[in-house]
Amino acid sequence: MDDLSGMKACHSWAARARSAWVWLACLSLAACTGGPSPAPAPPLKNVVTPAPKPAPPPPPPPAPPAPVATAAAPPPPAPSPIIRVPMPDCEAELLAPFPWPKPPQYTSAVQIANAALFGASAGPHTLGDVARRLDRAITDAGYFQHRYLGVACKGFAIVLDLERLRADGRRLPHAKGFPLPDEKESEGLGDWVKRLFYAPPGFYRQIVFVVSEQNPQEGELKPSAQQLRRIAQQGDAALPPKLAALPYSWQYKVTALIYEFEKKPKQKEAKQLPPSGRLAPAQHLEQSRLFTP
């Protein structure tokens, strides 16, 4: 009996000793690892991440403002007429200029004697007297429209109509020579150039009278009939009073410049004849019924 009680007591002590050893081992393990072991993580569930929602569309642009009714703009004012103010002692600047003393290259030239202008009248005369005498001769010879241009500071030029000639220098009769006044009055430069483009072959002439104290020099540019027409279109129908009042002294000369052109068959435009010309300048004045120099 005593032996059996002793064995039980021994087994009980051994069990307690093992428990104490296990406890001590657990304490030692906890001290080394810094604490108790974490609990295992729960298993991941099959989670599907939803796609992000699309961004909302941008707002529409603002509507344009409603048009505001406004009054119609007034028409532009009509261009003011050109008012030429001459420099002191330069009355010819009241007119559009004619190139001088180097005019467009002419075919021939001749001076008009004072006797042809005033006969036996000794004067004194003014530039207005000269203009009236030339104007009367031009009108009597059958020219329709001539234009006054300024020359230098104290002179003037008169550009006559372009005319179609016979071979001897006489103008063709009636409308064949140049247009009638009512036809030419409304004719622009474009119509005139077109008419000259389709003009028949033959000889053409344009005369320019120049009243100046300066003698002409040789021109540098050979003009076309269109260029002379363009120069003439800038002129006035009469001499300004201030220029007309200037005295006509012995220093002045009246010169007739002859521009002669010829249009040959199959040519598009008339060509100016060389300076030698076909006819003498005095013959041009006689056949035009202007003067007998």
C-alpha positions in Angstrom: 0.0 0.0 0.0 2.7 2.3 0.9 4.5 1.4 -2.3 1.4 2.2 -4.4 0.9 5.6 -2.7 4.5 6.5 -3.3 4.3 5.7 -7.0 1.2 7.9 -7.4 2.9 10.7 -5.6 5.9 10.3 -7.9 3.8 10.3 -11.1 2.0 13.4 -9.8 5.2 15.2 -9.2 6.6 14.3 -12.6 3.5 15.6 -14.3 3.8 18.9 -12.5 7.4 19.1 -13.3 6.7 18.6 -17.0 4.0 21.3 -16.9 6.3 23.7 -15.2 9.0 23.0 -17.8 6.6 23.5 -20.7 5.4 26.8 -19.1 9.0 28.0 -18.7 9.7 27.0 -22.3 6.8 29.1 -23.5 7.9 32.0 -21.4 11.3 31.8 -22.9 9.9 31.6 -26.5 7.7 34.6 -25.9 10.6 36.6 -24.6 12.6 35.8 -27.7 9.9 36.6 -30.3 8.6 39.7 -28.6 5.1 38.5 -27.8 2.6 35.9 -28.6 2.4 34.6 -32.3 -0.2 36.5 -34.3 -3.4 34.8 -35.2 -3.5 33.5 -38.8 -5.2 35.9 -41.3 -8.5 34.8 -42.6 -8.6 33.5 -46.2 -9.2 36.2 -49.0 -12.5 36.2 -50.5 -13.0 36.5 -54.3 -13.7 40.2 -54.5 -14.3 41.9 -57.9 -13.3 45.6 -58.1 -16.0 47.5 -59.9 -14.9 49.6 -63.0 -14.8 53.3 -62.4 -17.8 55.3 -63.5 -17.3 57.2 -66.8 -16.7 61.0 -66.4 -19.8 63.1 -67.1 -19.8 64.8 -70.5 -18.7 68.4 -70.6 -21.4 71.0 -70.5 -22.5 72.4 -73.9 -21.0 75.8 -74.9 -23.1 78.8 -74.1 -25.5 79.9 -76.8 -24.3 82.9 -78.9 -26.0 86.2 -77.9 -29.0 87.1 -79.9 -28.2 89.6 -82.7 -28.9 93.1 -81.9 -30.7 95.0 -84.6 -28.6 98.1 -85.5 -29.3 100.9 -88.0 -27.6 100.5 -91.4 -24.3 102.3 -91.7 -24.6 105.5 -93.7 -23.0 105.5 -97.2 -19.5 106.8 -97.4 -19.3 110.5 -98.2 -18.6 111.4 -101.8 -15.0 112.2 -102.6 -14.2 115.9 -102.3 -13.2 117.6 -105.6 -9.5 118.1 -106.0 -8.6 121.7 -105.2 -5.1 122.6 -106.4 -3.4 125.3 -104.4 -0.4 126.6 -106.4 2.9 127.6 -104.8 3.7 131.4 -104.8 4.6 132.6 -108.3 3.6 129.2 -109.8 0.1 129.7 -111.3 0.5 126.7 -113.6 0.1 124.4 -110.7 -3.6 125.1 -110.7 -3.7 122.6 -113.6 -2.6 119.0 -113.8 1.0 119.0 -115.2 2.1 118.3 -118.7 5.7 116.9 -118.7 8.0 119.9 -119.6 10.7 120.8 -120.7 11.1 117.0 -121.5 7.7 116.1 -122.9 6.9 112.6 -124.2 9.0 112.0 -127.3 7.3 113.6 -130.2 7.4 112.9 -133.9 8.0 116.5 -135.0 7.6 120.0 -133.6 7.2 123.6 -135.0 6.8 127.0 -133.5 3.8 129.2 -134.2 4.6 132.8 -135.1 3.0 135.6 -133.2 1.7 136.9 -136.5 -0.3 133.7 -136.9 -1.8 134.2 -133.5 -2.6 138.0 -133.4 -2.0 139.3 -136.9 -1.0 142.9 -136.9 -2.1 143.5 -133.3 0.9 144.6 -131.3 -0.4 143.9 -127.8 0.1 143.8 -125.0 -1.3 140.4 -124.6 -1.9 137.9 -121.8 -1.8 134.2 -121.6 -5.6 134.3 -121.7 -5.4 136.1 -125.1 -3.2 133.3 -126.4 -5.5 130.6 -125.0 -8.6 132.3 -126.7 -6.8 132.5 -130.0 -5.7 128.9 -129.9 -9.2 127.8 -128.7 -10.9 129.6 -131.6 -8.5 128.0 -134.2 -9.0 124.5 -132.6 -12.8 124.8 -132.6 -12.9 126.2 -136.2 -10.8 123.2 -137.3 -13.5 120.8 -136.1 -11.9 119.4 -132.9 -14.4 118.5 -130.2 -12.6 118.2 -126.9 -9.3 119.7 -125.9 -7.8 119.8 -122.4 -5.6 122.4 -120.7 -2.6 121.3 -118.6 0.0 123.2 -116.7 3.6 123.7 -118.0 6.4 124.6 -115.6 5.2 127.5 -113.4 3.9 130.0 -115.9 2.8 128.1 -119.0 0.2 125.8 -120.3 -0.4 123.1 -122.8 -3.5 122.2 -124.9 -3.9 118.5 -125.9 -6.2 117.9 -128.9 -8.2 114.8 -129.9 -6.6 111.8 -131.4 -7.6 111.8 -135.1 -7.4 109.4 -138.0 -5.7 110.6 -141.2 -5.4 110.1 -144.8 -1.9 109.6 -146.2 -1.5 113.3 -147.0 -2.3 114.4 -143.5 -5.9 115.4 -143.9 -8.4 114.1 -141.3 -10.9 111.6 -142.4 -14.4 113.1 -142.5 -17.1 113.0 -139.9 -17.1 110.1 -137.4 -14.3 108.3 -139.1 -11.9 111.1 -138.1 -12.9 110.9 -134.4 -16.1 110.3 -132.3 -18.9 112.8 -132.2 -19.1 115.0 -129.0 -22.1 113.1 -127.5 -20.3 109.7 -128.1 -17.1 110.9 -126.6 -18.5 112.7 -123.6 -19.5 109.4 -121.9 -16.5 107.4 -123.2 -14.1 106.2 -120.5 -10.4 105.4 -121.0 -11.2 101.6 -121.2 -13.7 102.1 -124.0 -11.3 104.4 -125.8 -8.4 101.9 -125.6 -10.7 99.1 -126.8 -11.9 101.2 -129.7 -8.3 102.0 -130.7 -7.4 98.3 -130.3 -10.0 97.4 -132.9 -9.4 100.5 -135.0 -8.7 99.9 -138.7 -5.2 100.2 -140.1 -4.0 103.6 -141.0 -2.4 106.8 -139.7 -3.3 108.6 -136.5 -2.3 111.9 -135.1 -2.4 113.9 -131.9 -1.3 117.5 -131.6 -0.3 119.3 -128.4 0.2 123.1 -128.2 2.6 124.3 -125.5 2.9 127.9 -124.4 6.1 128.3 -122.3 9.2 130.4 -121.6 11.2 127.2 -121.9 12.2 125.5 -125.1 11.4 121.8 -125.4 14.2 119.3 -124.9 14.4 115.8 -126.3 11.9 113.5 -124.5 13.0 110.3 -122.9 9.9 108.2 -123.2 8.2 107.2 -126.4 4.5 107.4 -125.6 1.6 105.3 -126.9 -1.7 106.8 -127.9 -3.2 105.5 -124.7 -0.6 107.3 -122.6 -1.4 110.6 -124.3 -5.1 110.0 -123.8 -4.4 109.4 -120.1 -2.5 112.7 -119.8 -5.3 114.6 -121.6 -8.0 113.1 -119.3 -6.4 114.9 -116.3 -6.7 118.3 -117.9 -9.3 121.1 -117.5 -11.7 122.5 -120.1 -10.4 126.1 -119.6 -7.5 128.1 -118.4 -7.6 129.2 -114.7 -8.1 133.0 -114.4 -4.9 133.5 -112.4 -2.8 131.8 -115.1 -4.8 133.6 -117.9 -3.9 137.0 -116.3 -0.2 136.6 -116.7 1.4 138.8 -119.4 2.5 137.2 -122.6 6.0 138.5 -123.0 8.6 138.1 -125.8 10.1 135.2 -123.8 7.1 133.0 -124.5 7.0 130.6 -127.4 4.0 128.7 -128.8 5.2 125.2 -130.0 3.1 122.6 -131.7 4.2 119.0 -130.9 3.1 116.4 -133.5 2.6 112.8 -132.4 1.9 110.6 -135.4 1.1 106.9 -135.2 0.6 104.1 -137.7 -1.3 100.9 -137.3 -0.5 98.3 -139.9 -2.6 95.3 -140.8 -2.5 92.5 -138.1 -1.0 94.9 -135.6 -2.8 95.1 -132.2 -1.9 98.7 -131.5 -0.7 101.8 -133.3 3.0 102.5 -133.2 4.5 106.0 -133.1 6.4 107.0 -136.2 10.1 107.9 -135.8 11.1 111.5 -135.3 11.8 112.0 -139.0 8.0 111.4 -139.6 6.3 111.1 -142.9 5.2 114.7 -143.2 6.7 118.0 -142.2 5.2 119.5 -139.1 4.0 122.6 -141.0 2.2 120.3 -143.3 0.4 118.7 -140.4 -0.8 122.1 -139.2 -2.0 123.1 -142.7 -3.8 119.8 -143.4 -5.4 119.9 -140.0 -6.7 123.5 -140.9 -5.2 124.9 -137.7 -2.5 127.3 -138.8 -0.2 128.1 -141.6 3.1 128.7 -139.8 
